[in-house]
């Protein structure tokens, strides 16, 4: 067993398979990038809603966040795929956005709450109104503690796109599944090599972001005055 | 009344409720077993990370890095497709438990490690001065304090594990998400199926999340 790696290489690293996987990778990155961007917008709005004094807005945001956070992403992906007329990639984006916005909202809220209360009082005493205080005083400080968990969330979202494989969306995981079932992929070496390649692709992309997230966490800790 | 949420569709769902109850129980069973192994992996790797042996450290970090930075779906594909070719035959439940534990364990190790680090070093020194061995001071002095710090994030990981058990739908795991996916496809009844599946997951996850949140609030107050 495991003697025929050279043959496995020649079977897996063919232009046809690599191009096919490459197309899957592009779709994965497309789904992830659009979902993350949209989630940043909606998540920030939700996070701010959750933190207002307006009871109704607060309740709506709280219910949304708690419900969505406690249901598997896969359910949203399946529901979006089968209950809407959205095309595959877009239905994946919609599901990921619904789900990730709730997580981003929690990160934003945590960041806002991490800013000491005295900052609000000090800003008010200097004649800042609420919007001004938020924009000039609170958000710049909150960003420092938000950045690291947010970038970690990028990693999670990139990994999460692989759930779209369940509904047959042509992203990297599903394309790898198709390739694995191809008639040229036969031996254990072929399969191992194929999945190592796919795992490596995900790993390299995610490792870059988790590295940045870790560095940001270090920076945020350094900046905190206790 | 027609449409995806018609009365007829609801009746059809409720007449097959026992199928979903089976999936629900299977989700609970897989999650519970997965959680036990997750805790074991998290504790062992987390404690090893506090050591100084370079080889062991590199091994632990490599494990965590790989499992945190690749999707669980791919990991499950690997277990499902590669293990049989190596002569290892596991059922879908075993693959599920293994997959969930190795994946969540990588995060649990991080939590255990930082919880132990958060206990002041003076505690270990004090324990040593009282004649405790390393293992004894870990068990009697450090871990009891670390548990208080690590419990809220660990509880959140438990929720993640339960949600992630849905991944087994890709290998026909027979748990709740698989039931929802296959039943709705067979009967072409989507609305009630997805709503009720969501409610069932909420029934498990929401109480645990709320519990974690309460603990977080309490520990913040105590700092």
Interface residues (C-beta under 8 A of the other chain):
Chain A: X1 X66 X67 X69 X70 X71 X72 X73 X74 X75 X78 X79 X82 X83 X155 X159 X160 X161 X162 X163 X165 X166 X173 X176 X177 X180 X187 X188 X191 X192 X195 X198 X199 X202 X203 X206 X207 X210
Chain B: X4 X65 X66 X68 X69 X70 X71 X72 X73 X74 X75 X77 X78 X81 X82 X85 X86 X159 X163 X164 X165 X166 X167 X169 X170 X177 X180 X181 X184 X185 X190 X191 X194 X197 X198 X201 X202 X205 X206 X209 X210
